[in-house]
């Protein structure tokens, strides 16, 4: 598990409902396997056309002409 707390501070006291409470930016905990799956899915979505190109056969070229 990976934990990346970037900013740890408190809300200003003048804010309604949350004033004075602690605030931590980017506090989720990530699993390395979940990061690998997410990276793979994003890569597939970005490069989808490269992975799934249509291959033209000679019969499809003749029928198109």
PQR file with spaces between the fields and no chain letter, atoms N, CA, C, O and H, PARSE charges and radii, in Angstrom:
ATOM       1  N    UNK     1       0.833   -1.180    0.000 -0.4000 1.5000
ATOM       2  CA   UNK     1       0.000    0.000    0.000 -0.0000 2.0000
ATOM       3  C    UNK     1       0.880    1.246    0.000  0.5500 1.7000
ATOM       4  O    UNK     1       1.924    1.290    0.651 -0.5500 1.4000
ATOM       5  N    UNK     2       0.444    2.239   -0.731 -0.4000 1.5000
ATOM       6  CA   UNK     2       1.164    3.495   -0.823 -0.0000 2.0000
ATOM       7  C    UNK     2       0.290    4.618   -0.273  0.5500 1.7000
ATOM       8  O    UNK     2      -0.919    4.642   -0.505 -0.5500 1.4000
ATOM       9  H    UNK     2      -0.403    2.204   -1.260  0.4000 1.0000
ATOM      10  N    UNK     3       0.899    5.535    0.448 -0.4000 1.5000
ATOM      11  CA   UNK     3       0.177    6.641    1.068 -0.0000 2.0000
ATOM      12  C    UNK     3       0.913    7.925    0.741  0.5500 1.7000
ATOM      13  O    UNK     3       2.093    8.066    1.062 -0.5500 1.4000
ATOM      14  H    UNK     3       1.881    5.515    0.637  0.4000 1.0000
ATOM      15  N    UNK     4       0.221    8.870    0.103 -0.4000 1.5000
ATOM      16  CA   UNK     4       0.854   10.101   -0.365 -0.0000 2.0000
ATOM      17  C    UNK     4       0.174   11.341    0.214  0.5500 1.7000
ATOM      18  O    UNK     4      -0.584   11.993   -0.503 -0.5500 1.4000
ATOM      19  H    UNK     4      -0.738    8.755   -0.158  0.4000 1.0000
ATOM      20  N    UNK     5       0.410   11.691    1.464 -0.4000 1.5000
ATOM      21  CA   UNK     5      -0.170   12.951    1.956 -0.0000 2.0000
ATOM      22  C    UNK     5       0.655   14.133    1.440  0.5500 1.7000
ATOM      23  O    UNK     5       1.834   14.253    1.773 -0.5500 1.4000
ATOM      24  H    UNK     5       1.027   11.161    2.046  0.4000 1.0000
ATOM      25  N    UNK     6       0.059   14.991    0.644 -0.4000 1.5000
ATOM      26  CA   UNK     6       0.798   16.108    0.060 -0.0000 2.0000
ATOM      27  C    UNK     6       0.719   17.364    0.915  0.5500 1.7000
ATOM      28  O    UNK     6       1.739   18.011    1.154 -0.5500 1.4000
ATOM      29  H    UNK     6      -0.899   14.894    0.374  0.4000 1.0000
ATOM      30  N    UNK     7      -0.464   17.715    1.375 -0.4000 1.5000
ATOM      31  CA   UNK     7      -0.642   18.922    2.188 -0.0000 2.0000
ATOM      32  C    UNK     7      -1.460   18.541    3.409  0.5500 1.7000
ATOM      33  O    UNK     7      -2.552   17.989    3.275 -0.5500 1.4000
ATOM      34  H    UNK     7      -1.292   17.189    1.181  0.4000 1.0000
ATOM      35  N    UNK     8      -0.949   18.828    4.589 -0.4000 1.5000
ATOM      36  CA   UNK     8      -1.665   18.563    5.835 -0.0000 2.0000
ATOM      37  C    UNK     8      -1.803   19.889    6.574  0.5500 1.7000
ATOM      38  O    UNK     8      -0.807   20.460    7.020 -0.5500 1.4000
ATOM      39  H    UNK     8      -0.062   19.277    4.697  0.4000 1.0000
ATOM      40  N    UNK     9      -3.030   20.379    6.703 -0.4000 1.5000
ATOM      41  CA   UNK     9      -3.280   21.689    7.290 -0.0000 2.0000
ATOM      42  C    UNK     9      -4.654   21.683    7.945  0.5500 1.7000
ATOM      43  O    UNK     9      -5.275   20.627    8.067 -0.5500 1.4000
ATOM      44  H    UNK     9      -3.839   19.916    6.340  0.4000 1.0000
ATOM      45  N    UNK    10      -5.131   22.836    8.364 -0.4000 1.5000
ATOM      46  CA   UNK    10      -6.483   22.969    8.899 -0.0000 2.0000
ATOM      47  C    UNK    10      -7.242   24.002    8.079  0.5500 1.7000
ATOM      48  O    UNK    10      -6.658   24.917    7.497 -0.5500 1.4000
ATOM      49  H    UNK    10      -4.626   23.694    8.266  0.4000 1.0000
ATOM      50  N    UNK    11      -8.550   23.832    8.049 -0.4000 1.5000
ATOM      51  CA   UNK    11      -9.391   24.809    7.367 -0.0000 2.0000
ATOM      52  C    UNK    11      -9.361   26.121    8.150  0.5500 1.7000
ATOM      53  O    UNK    11      -9.232   26.100    9.374 -0.5500 1.4000
ATOM      54  H    UNK    11      -9.024   23.089    8.522  0.4000 1.0000
ATOM      55  N    UNK    12      -9.478   27.258    7.469 -0.4000 1.5000
ATOM      56  CA   UNK    12      -9.553   28.532    8.191 -0.0000 2.0000
ATOM      57  C    UNK    12     -10.792   28.568    9.094  0.5500 1.7000
ATOM      58  O    UNK    12     -11.826   27.987    8.766 -0.5500 1.4000
ATOM      59  H    UNK    12      -9.584   27.275    6.475  0.4000 1.0000
ATOM      60  N    UNK    13     -10.677   29.237   10.201 -0.4000 1.5000
ATOM      61  CA   UNK    13     -11.774   29.253   11.179 -0.0000 2.0000
ATOM      62  C    UNK    13     -12.995   30.019   10.687  0.5500 1.7000
ATOM      63  O    UNK    13     -14.085   29.825   11.224 -0.5500 1.4000
ATOM      64  H    UNK    13      -9.837   29.709   10.468  0.4000 1.0000
ATOM      65  N    UNK    14     -12.853   30.876    9.692 -0.4000 1.5000
ATOM      66  CA   UNK    14     -13.988   31.656    9.204 -0.0000 2.0000
ATOM      67  C    UNK    14     -14.883   30.864    8.242  0.5500 1.7000
ATOM      68  O    UNK    14     -15.956   31.350    7.884 -0.5500 1.4000
ATOM      69  H    UNK    14     -11.967   31.033    9.255  0.4000 1.0000
ATOM      70  N    UNK    15     -14.477   29.655    7.811 -0.4000 1.5000
ATOM      71  CA   UNK    15     -15.326   28.847    6.925 -0.0000 2.0000
ATOM      72  C    UNK    15     -16.464   28.217    7.721  0.5500 1.7000
ATOM      73  O    UNK    15     -16.240   27.665    8.798 -0.5500 1.4000
ATOM      74  H    UNK    15     -13.606   29.260    8.101  0.4000 1.0000
ATOM      75  N    UNK    16     -17.686   28.298    7.193 -0.4000 1.5000
ATOM      76  CA   UNK    16     -18.798   27.660    7.905 -0.0000 2.0000
ATOM      77  C    UNK    16     -18.707   26.132    7.797  0.5500 1.7000
ATOM      78  O    UNK    16     -18.181   25.615    6.812 -0.5500 1.4000
ATOM      79  H    UNK    16     -17.869   28.746    6.318  0.4000 1.0000
ATOM      80  N    UNK    17     -19.200   25.427    8.772 -0.4000 1.5000
ATOM      81  CA   UNK    17     -19.300   23.974    8.891 -0.0000 2.0000
ATOM      82  C    UNK    17     -17.957   23.261    9.050  0.5500 1.7000
ATOM      83  O    UNK    17     -17.892   22.286    9.798 -0.5500 1.4000
ATOM      84  H    UNK    17     -19.628   25.847    9.572  0.4000 1.0000
ATOM      85  N    UNK    18     -16.888   23.692    8.391 -0.4000 1.5000
ATOM      86  CA   UNK    18     -15.615   22.968    8.459 -0.0000 2.0000
ATOM      87  C    UNK    18     -14.498   23.793    9.081  0.5500 1.7000
ATOM      88  O    UNK    18     -13.364   23.321    9.148 -0.5500 1.4000
ATOM      89  H    UNK    18     -16.941   24.485    7.783  0.4000 1.0000
ATOM      90  N    UNK    19     -14.777   24.996    9.534 -0.4000 1.5000
ATOM      91  CA   UNK    19     -13.746   25.880   10.064 -0.0000 2.0000
ATOM      92  C    UNK    19     -13.003   25.289   11.254  0.5500 1.7000
ATOM      93  O    UNK    19     -13.615   24.859   12.231 -0.5500 1.4000
ATOM      94  H    UNK    19     -15.698   25.380    9.480  0.4000 1.0000
ATOM      95  N    UNK    20     -11.683   25.273   11.160 -0.4000 1.5000
ATOM      96  CA   UNK    20     -10.844   24.786   12.241 -0.0000 2.0000
ATOM      97  C    UNK    20     -10.588   23.288   12.218  0.5500 1.7000
ATOM      98  O    UNK    20      -9.771   22.796   12.996 -0.5500 1.4000
ATOM      99  H    UNK    20     -11.185   25.623   10.366  0.4000 1.0000
ATOM     100  N    UNK    21     -11.267   22.548   11.343 -0.4000 1.5000
ATOM     101  CA   UNK    21     -11.064   21.102   11.266 -0.0000 2.0000
ATOM     102  C    UNK    21      -9.818   20.778   10.437  0.5500 1.7000
ATOM     103  O    UNK    21      -9.439   21.552    9.558 -0.5500 1.4000
ATOM     104  H    UNK    21     -11.931   22.947   10.710  0.4000 1.0000
ATOM     105  N    UNK    22      -9.192   19.656   10.710 -0.4000 1.5000
ATOM     106  CA   UNK    22      -8.002   19.281    9.924 -0.0000 2.0000
ATOM     107  C    UNK    22      -8.360   18.925    8.485  0.5500 1.7000
ATOM     108  O    UNK    22      -9.442   18.402    8.217 -0.5500 1.4000
ATOM     109  H    UNK    22      -9.499   19.027   11.424  0.4000 1.0000
ATOM     110  N    UNK    23      -7.458   19.208    7.577 -0.4000 1.5000
ATOM     111  CA   UNK    23      -7.642   18.938    6.154 -0.0000 2.0000
ATOM     112  C    UNK    23      -6.369   18.302    5.613  0.5500 1.7000
ATOM     113  O    UNK    23      -5.266   18.788    5.862 -0.5500 1.4000
ATOM     114  H    UNK    23      -6.579   19.633    7.795  0.4000 1.0000
ATOM     115  N    UNK    24      -6.530   17.227    4.884 -0.4000 1.5000
ATOM     116  CA   UNK    24      -5.385   16.550    4.280 -0.0000 2.0000
ATOM     117  C    UNK    24      -5.657   16.358    2.799  0.5500 1.7000
ATOM     118  O    UNK    24      -6.590   15.651    2.419 -0.5500 1.4000
ATOM     119  H    UNK    24      -7.426   16.832    4.683  0.4000 1.0000
ATOM     120  N    UNK    25      -4.836   16.994    1.955 -0.4000 1.5000
ATOM     121  CA   UNK    25      -5.006   16.906    0.511 -0.0000 2.0000
ATOM     122  C    UNK    25      -4.387   15.622    0.012  0.5500 1.7000
ATOM     123  O    UNK    25      -3.250   15.298    0.357 -0.5500 1.4000
ATOM     124  H    UNK    25      -4.078   17.569    2.264  0.4000 1.0000
ATOM     125  N    UNK    26      -5.125   14.890   -0.798 -0.4000 1.5000
ATOM     126  CA   UNK    26      -4.679   13.649   -1.412 -0.0000 2.0000
ATOM     127  C    UNK    26      -4.368   12.599   -0.359  0.5500 1.7000
ATOM     128  O    UNK    26      -3.234   12.130   -0.255 -0.5500 1.4000
ATOM     129  H    UNK    26      -6.048   15.153   -1.078  0.4000 1.0000
ATOM     130  N    UNK    27      -5.368   12.236    0.416 -0.4000 1.5000
ATOM     131  CA   UNK    27      -5.161   11.280    1.491 -0.0000 2.0000
ATOM     132  C    UNK    27      -5.513    9.838    1.160  0.5500 1.7000
ATOM     133  O    UNK    27      -5.357    8.990    2.039 -0.5500 1.4000
ATOM     134  H    UNK    27      -6.289   12.618    0.332  0.4000 1.0000
ATOM     135  N    UNK    28      -5.978    9.489   -0.045 -0.4000 1.5000
ATOM     136  CA   UNK    28      -6.316    8.087   -0.273 -0.0000 2.0000
ATOM     137  C    UNK    28      -5.089    7.183   -0.247  0.5500 1.7000
ATOM     138  O    UNK    28      -3.965    7.628   -0.478 -0.5500 1.4000
ATOM     139  H    UNK    28      -6.105   10.177   -0.759  0.4000 1.0000
ATOM     140  N    UNK    29      -5.323    5.929    0.032 -0.4000 1.5000
ATOM     141  CA   UNK    29      -4.266    4.930    0.041 -0.0000 2.0000
ATOM     142  C    UNK    29      -4.420    4.099   -1.226  0.5500 1.7000
ATOM     143  O    UNK    29      -5.516    3.630   -1.534 -0.5500 1.4000
ATOM     144  H    UNK    29      -6.236    5.568    0.220  0.4000 1.0000
ATOM     145  N    UNK    30      -3.326    3.915   -1.963 -0.4000 1.5000
ATOM     146  CA   UNK    30      -3.361    3.191   -3.220 -0.0000 2.0000
ATOM     147  C    UNK    30      -2.664    1.856   -3.106  0.5500 1.7000
ATOM     148  O    UNK    30      -1.629    1.740   -2.450 -0.5500 1.4000
ATOM     149  H    UNK    30      -2.436    4.297   -1.713  0.4000 1.0000
ATOM     150  N    UNK    31      -3.226    0.857   -3.737 -0.4000 1.5000
ATOM     151  CA   UNK    31      -2.626   -0.446   -3.830 -0.0000 2.0000
ATOM     152  C    UNK    31      -1.856   -0.495   -5.156  0.5500 1.7000
ATOM     153  O    UNK    31      -2.333    0.024   -6.165 -0.5500 1.4000
ATOM     154  H    UNK    31      -4.067    0.951   -4.270  0.4000 1.0000
ATOM     155  N    UNK    32      -0.683   -1.107   -5.159 -0.4000 1.5000
ATOM     156  CA   UNK    32       0.132   -1.147   -6.373 -0.0000 2.0000
ATOM     157  C    UNK    32      -0.589   -1.916   -7.481  0.5500 1.7000
ATOM     158  O    UNK    32      -0.496   -1.529   -8.645 -0.5500 1.4000
ATOM     159  H    UNK    32      -0.296   -1.528   -4.339  0.4000 1.0000
ATOM     160  N    UNK    33      -1.298   -2.984   -7.154 -0.4000 1.5000
ATOM     161  CA   UNK    33      -2.030   -3.744   -8.168 -0.0000 2.0000
ATOM     162  C    UNK    33      -3.146   -2.901   -8.778  0.5500 1.7000
ATOM     163  O    UNK    33      -3.375   -2.968   -9.986 -0.5500 1.4000
ATOM     164  H    UNK    33      -1.373   -3.298   -6.208  0.4000 1.0000
ATOM     165  N    UNK    34      -3.840   -2.112   -7.966 -0.4000 1.5000
ATOM     166  CA   UNK    34      -4.891   -1.237   -8.491 -0.0000 2.0000
ATOM     167  C    UNK    34      -4.310   -0.173   -9.413  0.5500 1.7000
ATOM     168  O    UNK    34      -4.917    0.167  -10.429 -0.5500 1.4000
ATOM     169  H    UNK    34      -3.654   -2.057   -6.985  0.4000 1.0000
ATOM     170  N    UNK    35      -3.138    0.354   -9.066 -0.4000 1.5000
ATOM     171  CA   UNK    35      -2.489    1.335   -9.939 -0.0000 2.0000
ATOM     172  C    UNK    35      -2.117    0.700  -11.276  0.5500 1.7000
ATOM     173  O    UNK    35      -2.263    1.342  -12.316 -0.5500 1.4000
ATOM     174  H    UNK    35      -2.645    0.078   -8.241  0.4000 1.0000
ATOM     175  N    UNK    36      -1.643   -0.541  -11.275 -0.4000 1.5000
ATOM     176  CA   UNK    36      -1.268   -1.214  -12.515 -0.0000 2.0000
ATOM     177  C    UNK    36      -2.488   -1.462  -13.394  0.5500 1.7000
ATOM     178  O    UNK    36      -2.417   -1.276  -14.609 -0.5500 1.4000
ATOM     179  H    UNK    36      -1.524   -1.063  -10.430  0.4000 1.0000
ATOM     180  N    UNK    37      -3.594   -1.874  -12.806 -0.4000 1.5000
ATOM     181  CA   UNK    37      -4.819   -2.094  -13.580 -0.0000 2.0000
ATOM     182  C    UNK    37      -5.326   -0.782  -14.156  0.5500 1.7000
ATOM     183  O    UNK    37      -5.704   -0.728  -15.326 -0.5500 1.4000
ATOM     184  H    UNK    37      -3.652   -2.025  -11.819  0.4000 1.0000
ATOM     185  N    UNK    38      -5.340    0.274  -13.356 -0.4000 1.5000
ATOM     186  CA   UNK    38      -5.805    1.579  -13.838 -0.0000 2.0000
ATOM     187  C    UNK    38      -4.917    2.102  -14.961  0.5500 1.7000
ATOM     188  O    UNK    38      -5.419    2.639  -15.949 -0.5500 1.4000
ATOM     189  H    UNK    38      -5.033    0.230  -12.405  0.4000 1.0000
ATOM     190  N    UNK    39      -3.607    1.950  -14.817 -0.4000 1.5000
ATOM     191  CA   UNK    39      -2.682    2.388  -15.868 -0.0000 2.0000
ATOM     192  C    UNK    39      -2.908    1.604  -17.146  0.5500 1.7000
ATOM     193  O    UNK    39      -2.882    2.181  -18.232 -0.5500 1.4000
ATOM     194  H    UNK    39      -3.200    1.514  -14.015  0.4000 1.0000
ATOM     195  N    UNK    40      -3.130    0.303  -17.041 -0.4000 1.5000
ATOM     196  CA   UNK    40      -3.385   -0.519  -18.224 -0.0000 2.0000
ATOM     197  C    UNK    40      -4.668   -0.134  -18.933  0.5500 1.7000
ATOM     198  O    UNK    40      -4.698   -0.066  -20.162 -0.5500 1.4000
ATOM     199  H    UNK    40      -3.151   -0.166  -16.159  0.4000 1.0000
ATOM     200  N    UNK    41      -5.725    0.118  -18.182 -0.4000 1.5000
ATOM     201  CA   UNK    41      -7.005    0.511  -18.790 -0.0000 2.0000
ATOM     202  C    UNK    41      -6.878    1.868  -19.469  0.5500 1.7000
ATOM     203  O    UNK    41      -7.375    2.050  -20.581 -0.5500 1.4000
ATOM     204  H    UNK    41      -5.701    0.062  -17.184  0.4000 1.0000
ATOM     205  N    UNK    42      -6.225    2.814  -18.824 -0.4000 1.5000
ATOM     206  CA   UNK    42      -6.033    4.139  -19.428 -0.0000 2.0000
ATOM     207  C    UNK    42      -5.193    4.031  -20.686  0.5500 1.7000
ATOM     208  O    UNK    42      -5.483    4.701  -21.678 -0.5500 1.4000
ATOM     209  H    UNK    42      -5.821    2.666  -17.921  0.4000 1.0000
ATOM     210  N    UNK    43      -4.155    3.200  -20.667 -0.4000 1.5000
ATOM     211  CA   UNK    43      -3.312    3.007  -21.852 -0.0000 2.0000
ATOM     212  C    UNK    43      -4.123    2.412  -22.992  0.5500 1.7000
ATOM     213  O    UNK    43      -3.992    2.849  -24.136 -0.5500 1.4000
ATOM     214  H    UNK    43      -3.920    2.657  -19.861  0.4000 1.0000
ATOM     215  N    UNK    44      -4.959    1.420  -22.700 -0.4000 1.5000
ATOM     216  CA   UNK    44      -5.802    0.836  -23.749 -0.0000 2.0000
ATOM     217  C    UNK    44      -6.764    1.857  -24.334  0.5500 1.7000
ATOM     218  O    UNK    44      -6.986    1.874  -25.544 -0.5500 1.4000
ATOM     219  H    UNK    44      -5.066    1.065  -21.772  0.4000 1.0000
ATOM     220  N    UNK    45      -7.335    2.705  -23.495 -0.4000 1.5000
ATOM     221  CA   UNK    45      -8.268    3.712  -23.992 -0.0000 2.0000
ATOM     222  C    UNK    45      -7.567    4.761  -24.853  0.5500 1.7000
ATOM     223  O    UNK    45      -8.114    5.193  -25.868 -0.5500 1.4000
ATOM     224  H    UNK    45      -7.154    2.691  -22.512  0.4000 1.0000
ATOM     225  N    UNK    46      -6.377    5.169  -24.462 -0.4000 1.5000
ATOM     226  CA   UNK    46      -5.662    6.209  -25.198 -0.0000 2.0000
ATOM     227  C    UNK    46      -5.169    5.674  -26.540  0.5500 1.7000
ATOM     228  O    UNK    46      -5.275    6.359  -27.557 -0.5500 1.4000
ATOM     229  H    UNK    46      -5.933    4.818  -23.638  0.4000 1.0000
ATOM     230  N    UNK    47      -4.631    4.456  -26.548 -0.4000 1.5000
ATOM     231  CA   UNK    47      -4.040    3.899  -27.766 -0.0000 2.0000
ATOM     232  C    UNK    47      -4.930    2.851  -28.415  0.5500 1.7000
ATOM     233  O    UNK    47      -4.422    1.922  -29.042 -0.5500 1.4000
ATOM     234  H    UNK    47      -4.545    3.899  -25.722  0.4000 1.0000
ATOM     235  N    UNK    48      -6.239    2.977  -28.280 -0.4000 1.5000
ATOM     236  CA   UNK    48      -7.177    1.974  -28.761 -0.0000 2.0000
ATOM     237  C    UNK    48      -7.071    1.754  -30.267  0.5500 1.7000
ATOM     238  O    UNK    48      -7.096    0.607  -30.714 -0.5500 1.4000
ATOM     239  H    UNK    48      -6.651    3.731  -27.770  0.4000 1.0000
ATOM     240  N    UNK    49      -6.956    2.791  -31.041 -0.4000 1.5000
ATOM     241  CA   UNK    49      -6.890    2.629  -32.498 -0.0000 2.0000
ATOM     242  C    UNK    49      -5.626    1.905  -32.920  0.5500 1.7000
ATOM     243  O    UNK    49      -5.640    1.154  -33.895 -0.5500 1.4000
ATOM     244  H    UNK    49      -6.935    3.722  -30.678  0.4000 1.0000
ATOM     245  N    UNK    50      -4.542    2.118  -32.208 -0.4000 1.5000
ATOM     246  CA   UNK    50      -3.294    1.443  -32.553 -0.0000 2.0000
ATOM     247  C    UNK    50      -3.392   -0.056  -32.276  0.5500 1.7000
ATOM     248  O    UNK    50      -2.851   -0.856  -33.040 -0.5500 1.4000
ATOM     249  H    UNK    50      -4.530    2.728  -31.416  0.4000 1.0000
ATOM     250  N    UNK    51      -4.070   -0.450  -31.199 -0.4000 1.5000
ATOM     251  CA   UNK    51      -4.173   -1.854  -30.835 -0.0000 2.0000
ATOM     252  C    UNK    51      -5.180   -2.609  -31.702  0.5500 1.7000
ATOM     253  O    UNK    51      -5.009   -3.803  -31.945 -0.5500 1.4000
ATOM     254  H    UNK    51      -4.509    0.200  -30.579  0.4000 1.0000
ATOM     255  N    UNK    52      -6.217   -1.933  -32.166 -0.4000 1.5000
ATOM     256  CA   UNK    52      -7.294   -2.591  -32.887 -0.0000 2.0000
ATOM     257  C    UNK    52      -7.410   -2.071  -34.316  0.5500 1.7000
ATOM     258  O    UNK    52      -8.493   -1.678  -34.749 -0.5500 1.4000
ATOM     259  H    UNK    52      -6.356   -0.962  -31.968  0.4000 1.0000
ATOM     260  N    UNK    53      -6.319   -2.067  -35.035 -0.4000 1.5000
ATOM     261  CA   UNK    53      -6.368   -1.654  -36.435 -0.0000 2.0000
ATOM     262  C    UNK    53      -7.048   -2.727  -37.265  0.5500 1.7000
ATOM     263  O    UNK    53      -6.909   -3.918  -36.991 -0.5500 1.4000
ATOM     264  H    UNK    53      -5.439   -2.386  -34.683  0.4000 1.0000
ATOM     265  N    UNK    54      -7.784   -2.299  -38.283 -0.4000 1.5000
ATOM     266  CA   UNK    54      -8.392   -3.248  -39.209 -0.0000 2.0000
ATOM     267  C    UNK    54      -7.374   -3.617  -40.272  0.5500 1.7000
ATOM     268  O    UNK    54      -6.698   -2.759  -40.839 -0.5500 1.4000
ATOM     269  H    UNK    54      -7.897   -1.331  -38.506  0.4000 1.0000
ATOM     270  N    UNK    55      -7.283   -4.884  -40.523 -0.4000 1.5000
ATOM     271  CA   UNK    55      -6.372   -5.368  -41.551 -0.0000 2.0000
ATOM     272  C    UNK    55      -7.180   -5.598  -42.808  0.5500 1.7000
ATOM     273  O    UNK    55      -8.137   -6.372  -42.800 -0.5500 1.4000
ATOM     274  H    UNK    55      -7.833   -5.581  -40.062  0.4000 1.0000
ATOM     275  N    UNK    56      -6.802   -4.927  -43.901 -0.4000 1.5000
ATOM     276  CA   UNK    56      -7.516   -5.084  -45.161 -0.0000 2.0000
ATOM     277  C    UNK    56      -6.974   -6.295  -45.902  0.5500 1.7000
ATOM     278  O    UNK    56      -5.766   -6.440  -46.087 -0.5500 1.4000
ATOM     279  H    UNK    56      -6.025   -4.298  -43.908  0.4000 1.0000
ATOM     280  N    UNK    57      -7.872   -7.149  -46.316 -0.4000 1.5000
ATOM     281  CA   UNK    57      -7.472   -8.316  -47.090 -0.0000 2.0000
ATOM     282  C    UNK    57      -7.635   -8.014  -48.563  0.5500 1.7000
ATOM     283  O    UNK    57      -8.264   -7.022  -48.931 -0.5500 1.4000
ATOM     284  H    UNK    57      -8.854   -7.032  -46.166  0.4000 1.0000
ATOM     285  N    UNK    58      -7.077   -8.855  -49.404 -0.4000 1.5000
ATOM     286  CA   UNK    58      -7.151   -8.612  -50.844 -0.0000 2.0000
ATOM     287  C    UNK    58      -8.582   -8.733  -51.353  0.5500 1.7000
ATOM     288  O    UNK    58      -8.949   -8.038  -52.300 -0.5500 1.4000
ATOM     289  H    UNK    58      -6.565   -9.661  -49.105  0.4000 1.0000
ATOM     290  N    UNK    59      -9.417   -9.612  -50.741 -0.4000 1.5000
ATOM     291  CA   UNK    59     -10.798   -9.749  -51.182 -0.0000 2.0000
ATOM     292  C    UNK    59     -11.617   -8.505  -50.866  0.5500 1.7000
ATOM     293  O    UNK    59     -12.511   -8.145  -51.632 -0.5500 1.4000
ATOM     294  H    UNK    59      -9.119  -10.176  -49.971  0.4000 1.0000
ATOM     295  N    UNK    60     -11.325   -7.840  -49.744 -0.4000 1.5000
ATOM     296  CA   UNK    60     -12.064   -6.628  -49.413 -0.0000 2.0000
ATOM     297  C    UNK    60     -11.620   -5.472  -50.310  0.5500 1.7000
ATOM     298  O    UNK    60     -12.419   -4.580  -50.596 -0.5500 1.4000
ATOM     299  H    UNK    60     -10.599   -8.133  -49.121  0.4000 1.0000
ATOM     300  N    UNK    61     -10.378   -5.469  -50.752 -0.4000 1.5000
ATOM     301  CA   UNK    61      -9.920   -4.438  -51.677 -0.0000 2.0000
ATOM     302  C    UNK    61     -10.536   -4.610  -53.046  0.5500 1.7000
ATOM     303  O    UNK    61     -10.852   -3.618  -53.704 -0.5500 1.4000
ATOM     304  H    UNK    61      -9.729   -6.193  -50.519  0.4000 1.0000
ATOM     305  N    UNK    62     -10.718   -5.839  -53.495 -0.4000 1.5000
ATOM     306  CA   UNK    62     -11.319   -6.088  -54.804 -0.0000 2.0000
ATOM     307  C    UNK    62     -12.809   -5.753  -54.808  0.5500 1.7000
ATOM     308  O    UNK    62     -13.316   -5.228  -55.799 -0.5500 1.4000
ATOM     309  H    UNK    62     -10.462   -6.645  -52.961  0.4000 1.0000
ATOM     310  N    UNK    63     -13.510   -6.045  -53.727 -0.4000 1.5000
ATOM     311  CA   UNK    63     -14.939   -5.767  -53.666 -0.0000 2.0000
ATOM     312  C    UNK    63     -15.213   -4.269  -53.556  0.5500 1.7000
ATOM     313  O    UNK    63     -16.274   -3.802  -53.971 -0.5500 1.4000
ATOM     314  H    UNK    63     -13.098   -6.472  -52.922  0.4000 1.0000
ATOM     315  N    UNK    64     -14.261   -3.510  -52.996 -0.4000 1.5000
ATOM     316  CA   UNK    64     -14.445   -2.070  -52.865 -0.0000 2.0000
ATOM     317  C    UNK    64     -14.261   -1.362  -54.202  0.5500 1.7000
ATOM     318  O    UNK    64     -14.815   -0.281  -54.403 -0.5500 1.4000
ATOM     319  H    UNK    64     -13.400   -3.890  -52.658  0.4000 1.0000
ATOM     320  N    UNK    65     -13.502   -1.940  -55.108 -0.4000 1.5000
ATOM     321  CA   UNK    65     -13.200   -1.291  -56.388 -0.0000 2.0000
ATOM     322  C    UNK    65     -14.266   -1.502  -57.410  0.5500 1.7000
ATOM     323  O    UNK    65     -14.149   -1.014  -58.534 -0.5500 1.4000
ATOM     324  H    UNK    65     -13.051   -2.818  -54.945  0.4000 1.0000
